[in-house]
């Protein structure tokens, strides 16, 4: 009998999704003559997303990558990938979002919320797991536990013998050595449970660093004023997070990187603050009153990251597979030979480099060249480059005379090139010093950001400054890694690389979207946010830090664990000395109310709260990566691995049963934190491919004739059976209105719900609402309006709100007493139909557009509704659809354009109304919705408002927030029919599966009554 091949994936974040994708692609080989048993371990229980991309987090946290630049599966560019899925089964995030909205066109370059990325990761992992299980030869177990130890199985010899594998200690597999077992491993969870497996993939992500300040007794601060210390910025909401900063409080952030940007937006836009365009298109910030009174940011640089290009997929035109003009892969061996000496960990290897004296001059020179080529043209830049080629070659080959000059400056070679670039306007010239310190010119930080946003929107190949940054620090990052990785630098220089160069990379090429940075500039101009530099010496000396002021009592919100994994009690019980930066105290004139560590510490296994890696090192089953020797040794804190990513033991042998990927390798490898990109032979997927290749090599298929034990079939709790028949109908005078009616197969239901679609949406695209309502006992009638997209007659160019009101009334006449659910712009004609006496039993208005004029002004950017009619353009682009000017004429003629008219219509509605609105919807002013609901309630109308945490209006772009709206819609419908059924809206995974398994649509005669 052949036992299953047992594989553990420890860490259930994005890399676990990529791992299951590859396991599924190789399912035939992995299950040939045996079964496959996969165990995925994720402490948070968010399988696929992990904590950083948790779908429940605020939608204000946006990815710093466009949706078309994120993928989930291997493609043709990935070296050695093996079997590939069909293109239709490996969507980018942009296509995934569009598919969730049933084909509604989606902007491919949208910058999606991190929560949406998390929802996609979870759906993909669930899909890949289900795919494996459908083979009948695999089972995927998901464990919401934290793994704290990995050790040799207690009965490894017996288990190895039972599996038919050799027990002879001379046979340990490639990389192993006598004395070390080569049998199964026990994966041990924090609660003591143990799972025995044959192969382990460790993809644990960022880890959980110890808090910077150890627990201690509280001590009174100035005036006994206590400061809350949030030691981990993520998650951005929930107990112990920045969400607990009270309105009007003073908040200090330590850090000005990507984490700080997320915190800033969460504390402002996430609290109901709004950004409006002022004169010239510049954003201004409008306070809600719920945000802090002041936010102070401190960092060593005192500046935020540069914005990423608006079109992120564009690669510098001056880069090819070999590198750039000067910074190239083939230059590195010459550099090493000229520097002499032995490379760390490589016997007889070429010399170690100094990042500042050897590498940075070439990096900055390449930036100057790409800047010049963009500004003056490639031919002119090549001519200038040719004039300095001899000097550059002499530098690379170690000419003592060249290196004896001012080569300690990173821009030494760049200055030589710039001397040949002609008469260039000062504002257009490349200036390394200004790039590193943009405030050195005396410019205001908000103005610096505005200029940078303009350059980001110009794009790579157009803006010289952006091309220089992105074309080198992103597009040539592989050359930099090749110079640095695996001991490529001296120990002292590697320390400087970590402390100085990596932050430069993050600031130059790993910033936020232009839209986010424009918002940050608006926050700075509003006076709400202030940024200061922190003295570096002071920052590095916590003792001096604390000595500048009285100690401050604080609560340290943390993991509630000490380094030995013992529970430390409630988060609020953690108290200790709080090192508040001096600039924050000076800015506030007092100790801040809340201090936030708005940065992600580098993972160091020696101090991580999870003891997993530390215990491996203590046992000698793994070792720390180090460079240098003796007093010059530098140990960043990551695990050492061989060239196949297997951990290297204390005796120098490798453990082929274990593969380690991700941030825990920082030091030996660089730039490891990244979501997978399509079409780039991305290193994240290449590493995953290598793991699967080794798994197959170590565990070849059993010989034929072996008895295979099949895993028991398991019911899928995530996908309920619809039990629905869907029929298509054409109704109206000439059959011009399309309907999809979803009826329970047994004919029993709580009642009817008519669903009116969003603008640009179809009856089919309203499936998420219909599916959730059906699960709770309703029959649904999905509408396709006339002169709209979908099955109704006419085209969207001729859409009219008055006609939609007539369509709603006509459908309700067929289903008298039905509830009416209308979404977005459809809510306005729905209200008119109800005010005119359409026979509904109640209404739920989702993202209600009560002020058509204001919403269209936000969508289009121009107020066409209030414009003089004879000056209207013949057509207007509305969300990708050309709409004729008759829309505006119709809205004004029928009083469907203004807020006051909408409230008057609502006052004439005789049935109960529920309003479901986003608390920070940019297209619908929730304060006006509140005012309308309050006024009507005061007049005795049955009108109630439910506010959903949502900073978006377009549900097709944000599946996470869409689910929140669907849930509140179902709850409102149940309330309107007097049902006390619990609300159970399906997960994204279940919704996607239900969507793909929709029943066939039939077209019977007549309309079901």
Helices and strands as residue ranges (DSSP letters): E 5-10, H 14-25, H 27-30, E 36-41, G 67-69, G 87-89, H 93-100, H 114-134, E 138-143, E 147-152, H 156-162, E 185-189, E 194-197, E 199-202, G 222-224, E 228-230, G 242-244, E 250-254, H 258-267, G 269-271, E 274-277, G 279-281, E 283-286, E 294-299, H 329-339, I 355-359, H 360-376, H 378-396, H 400-403, H 412-418, G 426-428, H 432-436, G 438-441, H 445-458, H 464-473, H 477-484, H 491-496, I 497-501, H 502-509, H 514-526, E 529-533, H 536-539, H 542-547, E 556-557, G 571-573, H 582-588, E 594-597, H 612-618, G 630-632, E 658-660, G 663-665, H 683-698, E 724-731, E 737-744, E 751-756, G 764-766, H 767-775, E 778-784, G 796-798, H 801-814, E 819-823, H 826-835, E 842-846, H 852-860, G 869-871, E 875-878, E 881-884, H 886-893, H 899-907, E 913-918, H 926-938, E 943-948, G 955-957, H 959-976, H 988-996, E 1001-1002
